[in-house]
Amino acid sequence: MASNNIEQTAFDLDKATQSLNNDDNSKNHNDKEATTLIGAISEIQQYSVFEKEQQKDINSDFFTLGKVVEFFKIGFTNGFIEGILLINLIIFLQVVHPTFKEYFLGEPLTFQEKLIWFMISYFPVIFVTIWLSTLARFYHGSITKKATLSLLTGRALAFTCKSIIVYYMFGTIYYLSMNNQEFMYRIVTFFNTVFGLFLPKGYVLTNGNLWNYYMNYILPSLKETTINTFISLLISAVVPYIIVIATGFYRSIKQIKGIKSYEEY
C-alpha cells in the first residue's frame, strides 16, 4: 500500500515537472493556455492544487526561467492593454465628451452622468485588479508564489511605464499649447471636420471656435486628467501586489503560530 502511494506521488511530481518545463516546441495544451491571462491563472490554480496534495515544500526551480519569462510577458502585455484602454476611456469619457457637450451644446453633465462615465472609465481596470488580487488564495507554495509574482511583476511594470509615458506625453502637450501655440493651432484645427460630424445640423464650426474650445476647456481638463491617470495606473499596479503578499505573509505568521502552539501543547 505504501509502495503504491510512493509510486503515485512520483507520477504526480513527474507530471507536474513535465508541465512546468515545457519548451517552446511543445504541443502541450498548457502552452496555449499560458498565452493569455486566464491561461496563466489557470496554471497557477493547478500548481496550487499540486503543492497542497504533496503537503511539502517543492523546490521553486521547478518553475523554470522560461516559465518566469512567459508569465512576466503575459502580465506585461495584459497591463499594457489595460493601460491603453484606461487612458482612452478617460480621455473620451471624462475630458472630450463632458467639455464638448458643455461648450457646443450648452448642456453640462449632471452628477448622475459624471458618476456613470467615471464608473465606465475605471471599470475594466478595477475588475482585473480585483480579479488578480484573488490570487492571494493560491499564494502559499514556492511554485505558486514564483508564478504569481512573475505575472504581477509584468503587469506592474507595464502600468508603471505607461503612467510615466502618459505623464510626460500629456505634459508635453500642455507645454506646447502654452509655448508653441501656432504649431498646436494647426494640429487642433486639423480635427475641425471630425468635430463637425457630432454637431447639430446647421452648426458652423470655425477654427477659432475650435481653438477656443481646446484652450479653455480641453487643456484645463487635460492637466487634471494627467494627474488622475498617473495615480490610477500606479495604484492599479501595486494593489494586487500588496494584497497577495500581505495575505501570504499573514498566512505564514498564522502557520508559524500554529506550529508553536502545537509544540507547546
LINRAQUI-V431557 format. One record per pair of residues at least 24 apart in sequence whose ideal C-beta (glycine too) atoms are under 6 Angstrom apart, sorted by sequence separation. I is the first residue (numbers start at 1). GAP is how many residues later the second one is. D is the distance in whole Angstrom. If there is no record, write none. Layout:
I;GAP;D, I;GAP;D
This chain:
93;24;4, 185;26;6, 188;26;5, 94;27;6, 93;28;5, 40;31;6, 90;31;5, 89;32;4, 16;34;5, 40;34;5, 34;36;6, 85;39;6, 86;39;5, 37;41;5, 20;42;5, 177;42;6, 20;43;6, 21;43;5, 82;43;5, 17;45;6, 174;49;6, 170;52;6, 170;56;4, 166;63;5, 167;63;5, 163;67;5, 163;70;4, 162;71;6, 163;71;5, 159;74;5, 71;76;6, 75;76;4, 79;76;4, 83;76;6, 78;77;6, 159;77;6, 160;77;6, 72;78;5, 76;78;4, 80;78;4, 159;78;4, 71;79;4, 75;79;3, 79;79;3, 83;79;4, 63;80;5, 71;80;5, 75;80;4, 79;80;5, 62;81;6, 156;81;4, 60;82;4, 68;82;5, 72;82;4, 76;82;5, 63;83;5, 58;84;6, 63;84;6, 57;85;6, 58;85;6, 60;86;5, 152;88;5, 152;89;6, 48;90;4, 51;90;3, 44;94;5, 104;95;6, 47;96;5, 48;96;5, 47;97;5, 44;100;6, 47;100;6, 44;103;5, 44;104;6, 139;105;5, 129;107;5, 133;107;5, 136;107;5, 132;108;4, 136;108;5, 135;109;6, 139;109;4, 103;110;5, 129;110;5, 133;110;4, 40;111;5, 125;111;5, 129;111;6, 136;111;4, 103;114;5, 99;118;4, 99;119;6, 99;122;6, 95;126;5, 95;130;5, 90;135;6, 90;139;6
